[in-house]
Amino acid sequence: MDETADNAWLNARLGNAIDVWVDRTLNRPQLGYDPAQAYGMDANGNLYQLGQTNSQVVAQVNSTKGGNNNLLLLVLIVGAIVMVAK
C-alpha cells in the first residue's frame, strides 16, 4: 500500500465521522405505538425506553425483512450454481 501517515490518519478520521453519522442517523431510536414515547433497541434485540437502559420493555419485535433476505440468498446461490456449471 502506498499510504503516508497523514493519509492514514485522514482516512481513520473520515471512518470515525461516518460511524458517528450512521449511529446518529440510521440507527436512531425507533418509535413505538405512542409517538410521544421513544424506544431504543440494544444489540440483543431487547427494547428499552430511552433514558432507562436497565429496564427492559417486554415486547414482541416482528421483522418483515426475513422473507426477502432468504429469497435474495436463494437467487444468489442458484445464480452461482448456474455460473459454475457453464
Backbone bond lengths (Angstrom), bond angles and torsions (degrees), N, CA, C in turn:
res aa  C-N    CA-C-N  psi(-1)  N-CA   C-N-CA  omega(-1)  CA-C   N-CA-C  phi
1 M - - - 1.436 - - 1.512 108.66 -
2 D 1.283 114.48 144.25 1.452 119.70 -176.27 1.524 109.52 -111.94
3 E 1.334 116.33 61.75 1.454 121.06 179.40 1.511 109.99 -110.31
4 T 1.309 114.88 142.22 1.458 119.41 172.88 1.511 108.24 -91.12
5 A 1.315 116.36 169.96 1.466 120.15 179.97 1.523 110.57 -64.42
6 D 1.334 117.60 -37.50 1.467 120.57 179.57 1.524 110.91 -65.92
7 N 1.324 117.24 -40.41 1.450 121.25 -179.73 1.532 110.58 -66.25
8 A 1.311 117.92 -40.40 1.463 121.42 178.53 1.524 110.45 -65.39
9 W 1.321 116.89 -40.21 1.465 120.63 178.77 1.520 109.88 -63.90
10 L 1.337 117.25 -43.08 1.456 121.27 179.79 1.528 110.71 -64.00
11 N 1.326 117.25 -41.30 1.468 120.43 178.07 1.527 111.62 -64.84
12 A 1.327 117.15 -37.58 1.466 120.33 177.84 1.520 110.64 -65.88
13 R 1.319 117.39 -42.13 1.469 120.94 178.71 1.525 110.78 -64.52
14 L 1.327 116.35 -40.51 1.459 120.56 178.04 1.527 110.57 -64.13
15 G 1.331 117.18 -41.13 1.464 120.60 177.16 1.511 112.25 -62.89
16 N 1.333 117.02 -40.03 1.463 120.48 177.30 1.521 111.01 -65.34
17 A 1.330 117.39 -39.35 1.462 120.55 178.77 1.527 110.77 -65.00
18 I 1.322 117.08 -39.33 1.467 120.40 178.03 1.525 110.11 -66.39
19 D 1.331 118.29 -40.45 1.465 121.65 177.54 1.519 111.33 -60.69
20 V 1.327 116.89 -43.21 1.466 120.66 179.31 1.519 109.90 -64.17
21 W 1.330 117.67 -42.84 1.462 120.65 179.83 1.525 110.89 -62.61
22 V 1.332 117.59 -42.98 1.465 121.09 179.41 1.520 110.07 -63.19
23 D 1.338 117.64 -44.04 1.459 120.66 -179.71 1.518 111.99 -63.16
24 R 1.322 117.50 -39.76 1.467 120.73 -175.68 1.517 113.23 -84.22
25 T 1.319 117.98 -29.87 1.460 120.42 -174.56 1.522 112.40 -101.85
26 L 1.309 117.00 -56.27 1.461 119.91 -174.60 1.520 112.62 -79.28
27 N 1.331 117.98 -35.08 1.462 121.46 -178.20 1.520 111.83 -99.75
28 R 1.320 116.82 31.03 1.469 119.62 -178.90 1.529 109.48 -67.93
29 P 1.315 116.50 160.14 1.470 119.84 -178.12 1.527 111.48 -59.34
30 Q 1.308 115.01 144.31 1.451 120.30 179.66 1.516 109.55 -91.82
31 L 1.322 115.97 146.76 1.457 120.60 179.76 1.518 109.85 -90.98
32 G 1.336 115.40 139.05 1.452 120.23 176.30 1.519 110.12 -85.33
33 Y 1.318 116.68 -154.89 1.457 120.41 -178.98 1.515 111.86 -71.00
34 D 1.317 117.47 -29.36 1.451 121.44 177.52 1.524 107.72 -94.35
35 P 1.347 118.38 109.87 1.461 119.20 -175.70 1.524 113.42 -64.01
36 A 1.330 117.94 -18.39 1.460 120.12 179.61 1.528 111.39 -78.25
37 Q 1.319 117.36 -20.88 1.465 121.15 -178.02 1.518 109.54 -107.60
38 A 1.316 117.27 118.79 1.464 121.11 -178.96 1.521 109.66 -97.12
39 Y 1.308 115.93 142.83 1.453 122.91 178.89 1.519 109.11 -120.87
40 G 1.306 115.90 149.28 1.454 121.81 174.15 1.513 109.11 -114.52
41 M 1.321 116.00 168.16 1.456 121.00 178.91 1.522 108.17 -131.48
42 D 1.335 116.51 128.68 1.463 119.45 179.97 1.525 110.32 -85.13
43 A 1.315 116.50 -177.66 1.467 121.65 -175.07 1.526 112.61 -64.67
44 N 1.337 117.71 -23.81 1.463 121.31 -179.54 1.519 112.85 -89.54
45 G 1.331 118.10 -1.22 1.453 121.52 -179.73 1.509 113.91 89.89
46 N 1.341 118.40 8.87 1.457 121.60 178.63 1.521 110.12 -83.23
47 L 1.336 116.22 135.68 1.456 121.16 177.69 1.516 110.35 -86.70
48 Y 1.330 116.61 145.32 1.455 121.58 173.86 1.517 108.98 -147.33
49 Q 1.342 115.80 151.39 1.454 120.08 176.48 1.515 108.50 -72.93
50 L 1.313 116.19 140.96 1.455 119.52 -179.03 1.520 109.83 -61.59
51 G 1.309 115.76 136.81 1.454 121.65 -178.26 1.510 112.71 90.12
52 Q 1.329 118.41 -8.20 1.461 122.41 -178.83 1.522 108.77 -132.58
53 T 1.327 115.98 69.50 1.461 119.39 -174.39 1.521 112.97 -71.22
54 N 1.340 118.06 -17.71 1.465 119.96 -178.83 1.520 112.84 -86.38
55 S 1.324 118.00 -17.54 1.462 120.23 -179.27 1.524 108.98 -100.64
56 Q 1.299 115.31 124.06 1.465 120.99 -176.48 1.517 110.05 -94.86
57 V 1.318 116.83 135.90 1.451 122.90 176.20 1.524 107.08 -94.07
58 V 1.324 116.01 127.25 1.459 119.29 179.40 1.519 107.63 -80.42
59 A 1.325 115.97 115.49 1.462 120.39 -178.63 1.516 109.28 -152.77
60 Q 1.291 114.50 148.29 1.456 120.75 175.51 1.522 107.69 -89.57
61 V 1.314 117.25 123.96 1.459 121.28 178.79 1.517 107.65 -102.59
62 N 1.322 115.63 115.66 1.457 120.63 179.66 1.514 109.19 -98.96
63 S 1.301 116.72 127.85 1.455 121.51 178.21 1.516 108.82 -104.80
64 T 1.321 115.79 128.87 1.463 120.23 178.83 1.516 111.26 -97.75
65 K 1.325 117.39 3.97 1.453 120.46 -175.73 1.530 113.02 -88.11
66 G 1.309 118.88 -17.17 1.454 121.61 -171.31 1.513 114.71 -58.00
67 G 1.327 118.28 -45.72 1.450 120.95 -177.42 1.514 113.03 -64.21
68 N 1.309 117.30 -41.76 1.459 120.58 -178.80 1.520 111.28 -67.26
69 N 1.321 117.66 -38.14 1.458 120.36 179.33 1.519 110.65 -66.38
70 N 1.318 117.27 -40.16 1.459 120.10 179.51 1.524 110.88 -66.35
71 L 1.320 117.28 -39.27 1.458 120.99 178.85 1.524 110.23 -65.57
72 L 1.326 116.92 -43.08 1.462 120.49 178.95 1.524 110.82 -63.40
73 L 1.324 116.97 -42.35 1.461 120.47 178.23 1.526 110.51 -62.12
74 L 1.311 116.96 -42.31 1.463 120.85 179.04 1.525 111.18 -62.69
75 V 1.327 117.17 -43.09 1.466 121.07 178.96 1.523 110.44 -63.73
76 L 1.330 117.47 -40.85 1.461 120.71 178.97 1.529 111.71 -65.07
77 I 1.323 117.11 -40.48 1.467 120.42 179.22 1.522 110.67 -66.01
78 V 1.331 116.89 -45.17 1.467 120.12 178.84 1.525 109.97 -62.99
79 G 1.325 117.46 -41.16 1.461 120.78 177.95 1.514 112.09 -62.37
80 A 1.327 117.08 -40.36 1.465 120.65 178.75 1.524 110.84 -65.81
81 I 1.323 117.28 -39.59 1.471 120.55 178.79 1.524 110.26 -64.66
82 V 1.331 116.73 -41.77 1.464 120.31 179.32 1.525 110.25 -65.02
83 M 1.334 117.50 -41.32 1.469 120.84 179.80 1.529 111.05 -64.97
84 V 1.326 117.09 -40.46 1.463 120.64 -179.51 1.524 110.45 -70.81
85 A 1.324 117.45 -35.49 1.462 121.16 -177.64 1.521 112.04 -68.54
86 K 1.317 117.41 -26.36 1.471 120.29 179.81 1.470 107.89 -75.79
